[in-house]
Amino acid sequence: MLMRLDKFLTSQNVCSRREASKLVREKRILINGKPAAKSDIKVDPECDMIEVDGASVAYRKFIYIMLNKPAGVLSASTDKNAPTVIDLLPDELCRRGLFPAGRLDKDTTGLLIITDDGDFAHRMLAPKSGVYKLYNALLDKPLSDEGKASLEAGITLSDGTSFRPARVSFKSEEDRSDVLIRITEGKFHEVKRMFAYCGCEVKKLRRLAVGELFLDEDLAEGEARLISDTELKKVFSGQNN
């Protein structure tokens, strides 16, 4: 796959196209050990060794980021009136085309995957893929046995909206208002509406995992890091299990 050197460097968030031209003139970019002649020269990112100031530039066609989303931030790429999850990313993780793979409500916290891979996001979010999303919900009152059974059987609201069966458990039987729920859909306010059906209000909601990929406990709220290839596979492991 051939692409212009300056476009490649821009795609990997190394520099802008204008900056690439300057780096070439200063002979700070090497291609297979030799100074690049022009910024628009064609390179093969998967085969050529490209170095900038002595550091090798590893090619990533797509990028996958784990963010510990705080409350008060929109799950969107851009917004004129409020901060978004993209605004939280450090410069070294920013690149064009990034978007949140799925949405968390503004007041919902926890694991959010940010990527520029549309096919990955579609597969992860499609209900037929059976990828579970695990949430921890703190309710205003204990969830009854009847409510738990309803959620696990699947429910239909009075407006006709239906929700697939969920998996429900408690962190402890002593506190049945502290609930773990796993769902495979991502409908608007789904978890909150499901518990409202059972007569409970969600006071706090936090996403803990997508598939078998769990939120890194070392990430403080608002912090982000790259997801490794091994971790990425966990998103699709354990489907419908």
N, C-alpha and C positions, 0 to 999 in steps of 0.2 A: 504494500500500500504506500504509494508515494504522496507526499504533501510538502508544501512550501516550508522551509525552515522557520521563517518568522511565524507562520500560522501554527506550526507545531509547538514552538516555544510559548506562544500565547495560550494555546489549549492546555498546556501543562502549568499555566500560571507562573511561568518563569519571568516573563517580561512582556511589554507591549510590542507591537510590530515596529514602531518607531525606535524603541529601545534596542530591538534586535539589530536594526541597521547600524546603530552606534556601536554595539558590541562586536559586530562583524568588522567594522572599520578599525576597531582597536585590537582586532585579532584575539578576542577573548572567547570566541566560540570555535571549538574543534570538532571536525567530523572525521571519525576514524583516525584520529591523531593528527590531522592536518587542519590548518586554519580555514574556516569557511570563506569562500570567495565572495558570495553575495547572500543577502538575507532572503532572497526569493528562490534560492537553489532548492531543488527537489531532494528530499531525504526519505528514507524508509525507516520510520520510527521503530519498527519491530526488528530490524536487522542492523542499522547503522548505530555506531556508538557516538553519541552527541554529548559534548562536555561544555559547560559554561563556567569560566573561571576555575577550571580544574575539577569541577564536580560533575559527575555523570547525571544526565537527566533521564530518569526511568519513565517509559511511556505508559500512560494509563488512558485507555480508550474511554473508560467510564470511571467515575469516582463514587464511592459509597461512604457515607459519613454517619456516625452515631452521635446524636445530640441528646443531651439531657435537658429537655425543654422545661423552662420555668413557666410559671403562670404569668399572664398578662402579655403574652407574645403571640402574634398570629401565625398560624401554619399556612404561610403563603410565601411566594417568591418576592413580591413587592407590594407595598401599600403606601399611599401618600399620607395617611393619617395615623398610622400606628407601626411600631417596630415589628419586624417579622423574624422568623427563625433564621433566614438567610443573613440578616443583619448581625446575628450573633457569631457567625463563623469568623475565625481568625483569618488573616490575609493569606496564609499559606494553604488554606483549604478552599479558598474562593476560586471559582472559575465560571465561565458563562454557561447558562443552561441549567443551573442547579434548581431543584424544586423539592418540596417535601413529598415523600412517597406515602400518601395518605395524610389525613388531617387529625390533629388533636384540637379540641375546643380551646378557646383562649385561656380558660382557667384550668385546663387539664395539664398535668405535668408528666415527665417521664420520657421514655424511649421514643425517639422520632428518627427515622432514616431519611437522609437527604441524599439525592443522587441526580445524575443527568442521564440515567439509563431508563428510558420510557418503557421498554419491554419488560425490564425487571420489575418496575413499579406496577405495571398492569398485571403481571403474573402474581405478584405478592398480594395485590388487593382483590383480585377476582375471587368471589365466593366459591366458585367451582374448584379453585386450587386448594381450598381447605386449610389455609394457613391461619392458625390461631393467633389471636392477640390477647395477651393476658393483662388484666387490669386489677388494681387494688382499689376498691371503693369503700369509703367511709360513709356510712348511712346515719340518718338522724334517729333511727330506731332499729332494733334487731329485725332481721329478715326471718319471717315465719317459715315453718316447714312447707306450708302450702305455697308460699311465694317461691321458695327454692324449687319445688317440684314443677311449678308453672314455667319458670325460666328454663329448666332442663328439658321440658317437653316442647318448648316453642310456644310463642304467644302471638295473638293478633289483637291490635288495638282497636278502639271503637271507630277510628277513621279508616280502618282496613289495612293499615300497615302491619305487616307480619315480620317477626324476627325468628331466625332459626334457633334450634335448641342450643343452649349454652351449657358450659360446665361451671358449676358453682361449688365453692367450698369456703370454709371459714379459717382464719388464722388460728382461732381457738374456739371451742364450743362455748367458752365462758363469755365471749364477746361476738355475738352473731351480727353485730353492726359493722364489723371489720371483715369485708368480703373479698374473695378472689373470684373473678369471673373471666372465662375464656370464651371468646366469640370468633366467628369466621367472617362476619360481615363488617361493614363500616358505614352504616346508614347514619343520617343526621341525628346527633345526640342519642345514639342508639342505647348506650349503657344507661344513661340517665332516664330515658323513656322506659326502658325495661324495668328498672327498679320502681319508677313512678307507678307502673301498672300494678306493682305489688304493694303500693301504699307507702313507699319509702322515698325519701329525698336524698340524693347524693350530695354530701357536704364537701368531699374531696375525692378527686379521681386521678390516679396515676397509672400510666402504662409501664409494665414491668418487662414485657417480652413480646417479640414477634417471632412466631415459630419457636425454635429453641434458642434463639438469640436473645440473651438477657441484657438488660441495661448494665453497663459497667459501673459498679458501685464506687469506683474511684473518680468518676466524673461528677464534679459538682454541678448544680443547676446552672445552665447557661454554657457549660463547657461541651466541647465536641472533639472527636478524633476519628481517624480513618478506621474503617472496618476491614479486617484482614480477609483474605480469600477463604481461610478456614472458617472464620466466623460467618461469612456471607452464606456459606452452604447450610448453616444452621437455621436460616430463615425458612428453608423448605424441608427441613428434617422434621419428622414426627407429625406429618400432615394427617389429619383425621384420626390421630391415635389418642 
